Amino acid sequence: MSLEVKIPPLGESINSGVLAKWHVKDGDIVKKDQPLFELETDKITSEGNAEAAGRIALKVAAGTEVKIGAVVAMIDTAASAGAESPSPRPIENPESKIENAAPASPAVRRLAAETGIDPAKVEGTGKGGRVTKGDMLAASPAAKQQDEPRRSPQSEGGPIENQKSKIENSSSAAAKQTRKKLSPLRKRIAERLVQAQHEAAMLTTFNEVDMSAVMDLRKKYQDDFVKKHGVKLGFMSFFTKAVVQALKDVPAINAQFAGDEIVQNHYYDIGVAVSTEKGLMVPVIRACDTLGMADIEKAIGDVAKKARDSKITLQDLEGGVFTITNGGIFGSMLSTPILNAPQSAILGLHAINDRPVAVNGQVVIRPMMYLALSYDHRLVDGREAVTFLVKVKQAIEDPARLAIGI
């Protein structure tokens, strides 16, 4: 019995994708639920698994764009699940081939082994049509390349030196560049970024935050936190809680356009930007207003791993009301993040650097971070944006505010 392997439905908005990679080879014996292929779409990367055990026959090459529901392979379920995959044919030894075909001199046999040229396909000039060492050398690619200028003294009206120069320049240009087709995910990211800049009246406001208090808390309680929760206390949980509190204080940030209406959100699902090999993804942490620090850290770790392992789902990416992106992990000092539509604002975090600052009339060295809030000025006024950013700054510089909700 043969079973069709089809591209599974991934969501109403996904109609096709690129079969980026096969995890099996044609003719392999596969097990039920074994990952077969990797599919890249404009939103997620997912895997297709075998619905039954058997021998697989691939119908579509890697790199092909396929429609949802398309048949990409067949599984012969009658094949023994315990059978071995067909072993590859041994590479033929040119020297042994010569022995079976016709007598040849040791020199010819050695050249055949070194170059892979079949003497049976070489026109012999020796006695009785026997292939000589000279025939083998003349048939080699190197000899053909050396002979080419002698056979064609001029090309396109130019001397041999010009031909050689053109070849060298062409090779040099090819070595300087490589080309690959844009992946659906990268293409979609590009479209969304351009769309956000075209459709929103985007503006960015900045502030800086003293990270001393948070860093002292982490240093003081890190060991106990890890022992109790099995996860490290990071900066992201502090900023997530600070953002939630600021969204409650400045609800205009937690709104978005829907046609000619403004939708006010009353929930706090926060997106966290994650960098992957295939592009930037923003999985969403649900109901952050109800989560503790440990819950947030675990949730961020889980979705980040899913994103990097290509296990992320559409449900993981949908429904966020606000996004936090941390360029500081790559060393960014300052940036203007682009909105994650249809959200009305995004907070950019940056690298923590020791800088001189004035505290109580004295210059001291403190670990400082620049914050950047990009927002849609159609929905959010400057006063609201600045107030929101100040609320985040206050919560980070005095984390006790997070505990008492002020």
Buried (B, 14 or more C-beta within 10 A) or exposed (E): EEBEBBBEEBBEEBEBBBBBBBBBEEBBBBEEEBBBBBBBBBBBBBBBBBBBBBBBBBBBEEEEEBEBEBEBBBBBBEBEEEEEBEEEEEEEEBBEBBEEEEEBBEEBBBBBBEBEBBBBEBEBEEEEEBBBBBBBBBBBEEEEEEEEBEEEEEEEEEEBEEBEEEEEEEEEEEEEEEEEEEBBBBEBBEEBBEEBEEBBEBBBBBBBBBBBBBBEBBEEEEEEBEEEBEBEBBBBBBBBBBBBBBBBBBEBBBBBBEEEEEEEBEEBBBBBBBBBEBBBBBBBBBEBBEBEBBBBBBBBBBBBEBBBEBBBBBEBBBEBBBBBBBBBEEEBEBBBBBBBBBBBBBBBBBBBBEBEBEEEEEEEEBBBBBBBBBBBEEBBEEEBBBBBBBBBBBBBBEBEBBEEEE
